């Protein structure tokens, strides 16, 4: 049996860092600027404008258009515009129901909104669709499991995340909070 040594009410900001998003690369000058902005947490409001301009003015391929919606959603999420982020992730999903990074980021948004039960199927969908960040998806699913009180499942997911990304310190730090009996 696994038990948690400290309260599971630990702040979500500590468990899912804002910079740990699953980004999508896209081609095009404004689209590339949008992608670059999605990689940074210190975002300027003009980053959303770059993404919007890319979508409105650049001849993007279908996959680049989907990726730009995901990236704009990440920027909006990091700026605290959860409704705008949700719309962008939904648009990407409507365009391509198998876009794993849209599913993953929508799940991360639900975790930020303290809605782990809603996050779980979104994160699972990203895993099934082969996200480019499987360690992040497993970590996020572990956080959701922990928030829901499923400590065995949380421990398992955090362990898998650690094993997939051995240089990523966050899963190791979270696993240190567990005491396995």
TAVEN-V902351 format. One line per field, one symbol per residue. ss: DSSP state (h for helix, s for strand, l for the rest). psi: psi as a letter, one per 20 degrees, with the letter a starting at -180 (. if undefined). A space follows every 50 residues. Layout:
ss->???
psi->???
//
This chain:
ss->lssslllllllhhhhlllllllllllllhhhhhhhhhhlllllllhhhhh hhhhhhhllllhhhhhhhhhhhhhhhhhhllhhhhhhhhhhhhhhllllh hhhhhhhhhhhhlllhhhhhhhhhhhhhlllllhhhhhhhhhhhhhhlll hhhhhhhhhhhhhhllllhhhhhhhllsssl
psi->ppqphrqjjqphhhhnqhilqoqpqqqqghhhhggghiiqhnpqhihhhg gggghhiqnqrghhgghhggghggggghijmhgggggggggghhhnijnh hggghhghghghjlmhhhhghggghhghjlqimhggghgghggggghijm hghgggghghgghhmhiohghgghhiiqop.
//
